[in-house]
Structures are given as structure tokens and as C-alpha cells.
């Protein structure tokens, strides 16, 4: 029976029973962390042989004979450029290989736009700069905007991608300079943009001629099942409308090999590649080519990457299923929340229906379960409805995850009764 159909006395009796369960769990002194989307140790173990590559002094040359121990190849070694080009379905000439972090590449690109512009006057010298933010979304994207004082405008992320009608209205304002997108297995909802939405984004005609979409394709190959979501190539979609310059794509191997020890890249139009390279020539002499070479030897082609990602999926798929099963068994009957059921990525998005998400977070914390900070999935940390909770199932062990899911469902029930009574 739904909680909303229960009488007050019935809810109070249920609350007292659940509170006894709460006190029992509290005595267990749990310490469980579901706060960030981190790979578990057994996932990291899959990539350890990367560290065995190029150990000998004669193993440090690229396929064309370049010595990776020295300066040079600012845009990356050819085999690594080719690997990412195959992954993102672009030409190698339209790829720049960076350091270990795609987030750093995004930050640097926004910095470039603020200081020297995206083909026009620097954003920082214009009267105002605004960004469209798909919500719920990724807190670190919001943090970049907040760092530079870029005003963020919420746009709902629907089941098939952003609200295009709202975006179309917003971009009539020339101070709206761009937006962040996680187009495949979006953080935190796990949805993938439909072909229709990708084409609609490619067709946008913003008033700002220096409008840029940060296409953060972080989960491009992070599939959980044998029939994964398919994302339309944004640059192919742009060809019909001549809008290739509006998009700059980013990805990395952070959750393929090692977080903080992988390889990142930018994919962009010829014009944007030239613009970014003009800045990089001053910013650095080269990125870590030895790390690029290690990865290129470990992943000689996309078949090797796909095989590797199947091993990742085998580890984390059961974890997603544990959480989803708990939600279905403990919350569905009572109609206490809605949640996504992604085919890949690293997150599940849950929206409580009859209580405060912050209150759920407080109750979980009191029982030793740490969730992503409630509100983090919205700009400025402010969820206007106080409903969304980002669930990160990958890092805990299976036994820890079962317990954490049990605790989360219990706290949602307690918070819901508190609010209803």
C-alpha cells in the first residue's frame, strides 16, 4: 500500500517499527561510502599490466620512431590519436591528446574562452556570460562556471536529452555562451541523448557567434549490457548545419585504466583545433608521451578496449542490479521514489516523492552511509525541489552495497513518514 493511502495511526506504527530497525543499524557503526563515482579496486586491477609497458629503454619509441622520452608531439603520439579518433568516430587530425584529466582540459578551454575568446572578444570582457546547465547534472561542470562567475541557467534533462524548446528560447540571448552536456549515460541520470535530440542540438542557431557546447563524452564506451545505448556522432550531425565549431568534445581513459593516471583528449573542428593548439604552444611543451605510449601498447585498437570494458561491466553490472533490486523491492510498492535504470555509465539518479532529499542524506549519514552531497546535482548546490539523490554504486564491495542500499531505503521510508505525519 502507498504511504499516502495509509492513515495517520498506521503510519505512526510503521514508523516506530522502522525506527527500531534504524537503532539496530546505528549500533553496527557502519562506514560505507557511495559519494563519488570511483572504480573499485578490482576494476583497477584490470589495468595493472599497463605499468609493465615500455620498461626497456628501447621500448620508448612511437610507431614512426619518435622517442617519447624527449620533448615534442604537442598534440599527442600518432597511435594514441588514432585510438581516440576510432573511439569518438573522428579523424586523428581532429584529436589532441592531453594529460591525465579531461576535466583539466575542459577547465583550460573555458579559461581560454574567458581570457582570449572563442573567435571573438574574450568572454571575460563581455557584459555578461551565461551557461545553460542540464539538470540534474555534473557538479564539477557547475564548479567551473561558478569559479569564473558564469551565471548558470537550469534546463531540465528529460528521458531522451535536454529540453530543446527551452534551450532554443535561451540562446536568443547573446550573453548565453554555451552549455555542458554529458550525452551518453549522463551524470547522474544515466540517460543517452536520442538521435533527434543530438540533431536538434546540432541545428541550434545561437545569437552568440562564440557559443560553445562542451560535449563531455566521459562514458562513451562504458556499457553495462550487450545491447548498449548508441549515441549519434555530434560532428556528423553538425555537417548538415555547418555548426561543427559550436562543439568541443572531451573524453579520457580515467575509468578505463586509472583515474588520475589515464590519458585524456579533445576532439574538435579544424578551426577549434587550430585555436586550442595556438594556446597549447604557449601553455606547455608536451604532455606525458610515455603514459600515452603505455596506453597505446596496452590498447592497440578498439577491439582491445571493448574487451577490456566488458571486464569492467562484469564487475559493476551486478552492483547496479543490487541497487535497482533494492529500490524495486523496498520503494516501488509504497510509491516513494522514481529512479533511472541506465544501460551504462557510473550512476543512478533517484528522486524521492514525499520527503526532503536532504533529510534522507542526514539520516543516512547518521547511520554511517555517505551519499553524494544532496543538491550537488544542481548549480550552486541548490536543488529547487529538494528531491534528487545521485547514487554511485561502483566503489563499495557487493556486501557493502547491499547494506548501503538497505540503509538508503530505510531512510527514505523514515523521512517520508516524518513528512507525511
C-alpha positions in Angstrom: 0.0 0.0 0.0 1.2 3.5 -0.8 2.2 5.6 2.2 -0.2 8.4 1.0 -3.1 5.9 1.3 -2.3 5.0 4.9 -4.0 6.6 7.9 -2.0 8.5 10.5 -2.1 5.8 13.1 -1.0 3.2 10.6 2.0 5.4 9.5 3.0 6.0 13.2 3.0 2.3 13.9 5.1 1.7 10.8 7.5 4.5 11.7 8.0 3.0 15.2 8.9 -0.3 13.7 11.3 1.2 11.2 12.8 3.4 13.9 13.7 0.2 15.9 15.4 -1.1 12.7 17.2 2.2 12.4 18.5 2.0 16.0 19.8 -1.6 15.4 21.7 -0.5 12.3 23.1 2.5 14.2 24.6 0.2 16.7 26.6 -1.5 13.9 28.8 1.6 13.4 28.8 1.3 9.6 31.2 3.3 7.4 30.1 3.0 3.8 30.8 5.4 1.0 28.6 5.9 -2.1 29.6 9.5 -2.5 31.7 9.5 -5.7 31.7 7.5 -9.0 35.1 5.8 -8.4 36.2 2.4 -9.8 36.6 -0.3 -7.2 40.0 -1.9 -6.6 39.1 -5.0 -8.7 38.4 -2.7 -11.6 41.8 -1.0 -11.2 43.4 -4.4 -11.1 42.3 -5.0 -14.7 44.8 -2.3 -15.9 47.9 -3.2 -13.9 49.7 -4.6 -17.0 49.8 -1.0 -18.4 52.6 -0.4 -15.9 54.6 -3.2 -17.5 54.7 -1.5 -20.8 57.9 0.3 -22.2 60.1 -0.8 -19.3 63.1 -1.4 -21.5 64.9 1.7 -22.8 64.4 0.5 -26.4 60.6 0.4 -25.9 60.1 4.1 -25.8 59.5 4.9 -29.5 56.3 5.5 -31.3 55.3 3.6 -34.4 57.1 6.3 -36.5 60.3 6.2 -34.5 59.8 9.2 -32.3 61.5 8.9 -28.8 58.7 9.5 -26.2 61.3 10.3 -23.6 62.0 13.7 -25.2 60.1 16.9 -25.9 57.8 17.1 -28.9 54.5 15.9 -30.4 52.4 18.5 -28.6 49.1 17.1 -29.9 50.0 13.5 -28.9 51.6 10.4 -30.3 50.0 9.1 -33.5 48.9 5.7 -32.2 47.1 7.4 -29.2 45.5 10.0 -31.5 44.3 7.1 -33.7 42.9 5.2 -30.8 40.8 8.1 -29.6 39.8 9.0 -33.1 38.4 5.5 -33.5 36.6 5.7 -30.1 34.9 9.0 -31.0 34.5 8.4 -34.7 36.5 11.4 -35.9 39.7 11.9 -37.9 43.1 11.8 -36.0 43.9 15.3 -37.2 40.9 16.5 -35.2 42.2 15.0 -31.9 44.5 16.5 -29.3 45.9 14.2 -26.6 46.1 15.8 -23.2 47.3 14.8 -19.8 45.6 12.6 -17.2 42.4 14.6 -16.8 39.6 15.6 -19.3 38.3 17.9 -16.6 41.5 19.8 -16.7 41.2 20.1 -20.5 37.7 21.5 -20.1 38.8 24.0 -17.4 41.7 25.1 -19.6 39.3 25.5 -22.6 36.9 27.6 -20.6 39.8 29.7 -19.3 40.9 30.3 -22.9 37.4 31.5 -23.9 37.3 33.8 -20.8 40.8 35.3 -21.5 41.2 35.3 -25.2 37.8 34.4 -26.6 36.3 31.7 -28.8 37.0 33.6 -32.1 35.5 36.9 -30.8 36.1 39.2 -27.8 37.1 37.4 -24.7 34.1 36.2 -22.7 35.7 37.9 -19.6 35.5 41.3 -21.3 31.9 41.0 -22.4 29.0 42.4 -20.4 27.8 39.0 -19.1 28.4 35.3 -19.6 25.7 32.7 -19.1 25.7 28.9 -19.5 22.9 26.5 -19.9 23.1 23.7 -17.3 21.2 20.5 -17.9 19.8 19.4 -14.5 20.3 17.1 -12.7 23.9 17.3 -13.9 27.6 17.0 -13.0 28.7 19.1 -10.1 32.2 19.7 -11.4 30.9 21.3 -14.6 28.9 23.7 -12.3 32.0 24.4 -10.3 33.9 25.6 -13.4 31.1 28.0 -14.2 31.0 29.2 -10.6 34.7 29.7 -10.5 34.5 32.2 -13.3 31.3 33.8 -12.2 29.4 32.4 -15.2 25.7 32.6 -14.5 24.1 29.2 -14.7 20.6 28.6 -16.1 18.8 25.4 -15.3 17.3 23.4 -18.2 15.6 20.1 -17.4 17.3 16.9 -18.6 14.5 14.7 -20.0 14.5 11.0 -20.7 15.9 11.5 -24.1 18.1 14.6 -23.6 17.8 18.3 -22.8 14.6 20.3 -23.1 15.3 21.7 -26.6 12.4 24.1 -26.6 13.7 25.9 -23.6 17.3 25.9 -24.9 16.0 27.4 -28.2 14.5 30.3 -26.3 17.5 30.8 -24.1 20.0 31.0 -26.9 18.2 34.1 -28.4 20.1 35.9 -25.6 23.6 36.7 -27.0 25.1 36.5 -23.5 24.3 32.8 -23.4 27.7 31.5 -24.4 27.4 27.7 -24.1 26.4 24.6 -22.2 27.8 21.4 -20.7 26.5 18.1 -21.9 27.2 14.5 -20.9 25.5 13.0 -23.9 25.9 9.3 -23.2 25.0 7.7 -19.8 24.6 11.2 -18.4 25.8 12.0 -14.9 23.7 11.4 -12.8 20.7 10.1 -14.7 22.4 7.6 -17.0 20.2 8.6 -20.0 21.6 8.8 -23.5 20.6 11.6 -25.9 18.3 10.4 -28.7 19.3 10.9 -32.3 16.5 13.5 -32.5 18.0 15.5 -29.6 21.5 15.3 -31.0 20.4 16.6 -34.3 18.4 19.3 -32.6 21.4 20.5 -30.7 23.5 20.4 -33.9 20.9 22.6 -35.6 20.9 25.3 -32.9 21.5 28.8 -34.2 22.5 30.8 -31.2 22.7 34.6 -31.2 26.2 34.4 -29.7 28.6 33.6 -32.6 31.1 32.4 -30.0 28.6 29.8 -28.5 30.3 26.6 -27.4 28.9 23.2 -26.2 31.3 21.3 -24.0 30.5 17.7 -25.2 31.8 15.7 -22.2 31.6 12.2 -23.6 33.0 10.7 -20.5 31.1 7.4 -20.7 31.4 6.8 -24.4 32.2 3.1 -24.1 31.1 2.4 -20.5 28.4 -0.1 -21.4 26.9 -2.5 -18.9 24.9 -4.8 -21.2 25.4 -6.5 -24.6 22.8 -4.2 -26.2 24.2 -0.7 -25.2 22.8 2.7 -25.9 24.0 4.3 -29.2 25.0 7.9 -29.4 24.8 9.8 -32.7 28.1 11.3 -33.7 27.7 15.0 -33.0 30.2 16.1 -35.6 28.4 14.1 -38.3 25.1 15.7 -37.2 26.7 19.1 -37.4 27.8 18.7 -41.0 24.2 19.2 -42.2 24.0 22.6 -40.5 27.6 23.8 -40.7 27.8 24.1 -36.9 30.9 22.0 -36.2 32.6 24.9 -34.5 29.9 25.0 -31.8 31.0 21.8 -30.2 34.2 20.7 -28.5 34.3 17.1 -27.3 36.2 15.6 -24.4 36.9 12.2 -23.0 39.5 10.2 -21.2 40.6 6.7 -20.0 40.0 7.7 -16.4 37.5 4.9 -15.7 39.0 2.7 -18.4 42.6 2.4 -17.0 43.4 4.6 -13.9 41.6 7.7 -12.5 44.3 10.4 -12.3 46.7 8.2 -14.3 45.0 7.8 -17.6 45.0 9.8 -20.9 42.6 12.5 -21.9 41.7 14.0 -25.3 39.9 16.8 -27.1 38.1 16.3 -30.4 37.0 19.4 -32.3 36.6 21.0 -35.7 39.6 22.2 -37.7 39.1 25.8 -36.6 38.8 24.9 -32.9 41.8 22.6 -33.1 43.9 25.5 -34.5 42.6 27.8 -31.8 43.4 25.4 -29.0 46.8 24.5 -30.4 47.7 28.2 -30.5 47.2 28.3 -26.8 48.9 25.0 -26.0 52.0 26.1 -27.8 52.4 28.7 -25.1 51.0 26.7 -22.2 53.2 23.6 -22.4 55.9 21.9 -24.5 54.2 18.5 -24.5 52.1 16.2 -22.3 53.3 12.8 -20.9 54.0 10.8 -24.0 55.4 7.8 -22.1 51.9 7.5 -20.5 50.3 7.8 -23.9 52.6 5.1 -25.3 51.9 2.8 -22.3 48.2 3.1 -23.0 48.6 2.7 -26.8 50.6 -0.5 -26.3 48.1 -1.9 -23.8 45.1 -0.9 -26.1 46.5 -1.4 -29.6 43.0 -1.0 -31.1 39.3 -0.5 -30.2 38.8 -4.3 -30.1 41.2 -4.4 -27.2 39.4 -1.5 -25.5 36.0 -3.1 -25.9 37.2 -6.4 -24.5 38.7 -4.6 -21.5 35.4 -2.7 -20.9 33.5 -6.0 -20.9 35.6 -7.0 -17.9 34.7 -3.7 -16.2 31.0 -4.3 -16.9 31.1 -7.8 -15.4 32.3 -6.3 -12.2 30.0 -3.3 -11.9 26.8 -4.6 -13.5 25.8 -6.8 -10.5 26.3 -3.7 -8.3 23.8 -1.7 -10.3 21.4 -4.6 -10.2 21.7 -4.8 -6.4 20.7 -1.2 -6.0 17.9 -1.4 -8.5 16.5 -4.6 -7.0 16.5 -2.9 -3.5 14.6 0.1 -4.9 12.1 -2.2 -6.6 11.6 -4.4 -3.5 11.6 -1.6 -0.9 10.3 1.5 -2.5 8.1 0.7 -5.5 5.2 -0.8 -3.6 4.9 2.4 -1.5 5.5 4.8 -4.4 8.2 6.6 -2.5 10.6 7.5 -5.4 11.4 7.4 -9.0 14.7 6.2 -10.4 16.6 5.7 -13.6 17.7 2.3 -14.9 20.8 3.0 -17.0 22.4 0.7 -19.6 25.9 2.1 -18.7 27.9 4.8 -17.0 28.5 5.2 -13.3 25.4 6.5 -11.7 21.7 6.0 -10.9 19.5 9.1 -10.3 16.8 8.8 -7.6 14.1 11.3 -6.9 12.2 11.0 -3.7 8.5 11.8 -3.8 7.2 12.6 -0.3 10.2 13.9 1.6 13.3 16.1 1.6 16.3 14.6 -0.1 18.5 16.5 2.4 16.7 14.8 5.3 17.4 11.4 3.6 21.1 12.3 3.4 21.1 13.3 7.1 19.6 10.1 8.2 22.0 8.0 6.0 24.9 9.9 7.4 23.8 9.2 11.0 23.9 5.5 10.1 27.4 5.7 8.6 26.4 5.8 4.9 27.8 8.7 2.9 25.9 9.7 -0.2 26.8 12.4 -2.8 26.1 15.7 -1.1 22.4 16.3 -1.7 21.9 19.3 -4.0 25.3 18.7 -5.8 23.5 17.7 -9.0 22.2 21.3 -9.4 24.1 24.6 -9.9 25.1 26.3 -6.7 24.3 23.1 -4.8 20.6 24.1 -4.8 18.0 21.5 -5.9 14.9 23.7 -6.1 12.6 20.7 -5.3 15.0 19.0 -2.8 14.3 15.7 -4.4 17.3 14.4 -6.3 19.9 12.0 -4.9 22.9 10.7 -7.0 23.7 7.1 -6.4 27.2 5.8 -7.1 27.2 2.0 -6.9 30.7 1.2 -8.2 33.1 1.7 -5.4 31.7 -0.3 -2.4 32.0 -4.1 -2.3 28.9 -6.2 -3.1 28.2 -6.8 0.6 28.8 -3.2 1.5 26.5 -2.1 -1.4 23.7 -4.4 -0.2 23.9 -2.9 3.3 24.1 0.7 2.0 21.0 0.1 -0.2 19.1 -1.3 2.7 20.1 1.8 4.8 19.1 4.2 2.0 15.7 2.6 1.5 15.1 2.6 5.3 16.0 6.3 5.5 13.7 7.2 2.6 10.8 5.4 4.4 11.5 7.2 7.7 11.9 10.6 6.0 8.7 10.1 4.0 6.6 9.2 7.1 8.1 12.1 9.0 6.9 14.5 6.3 3.5 12.9 5.8 2.7 12.7 9.5 
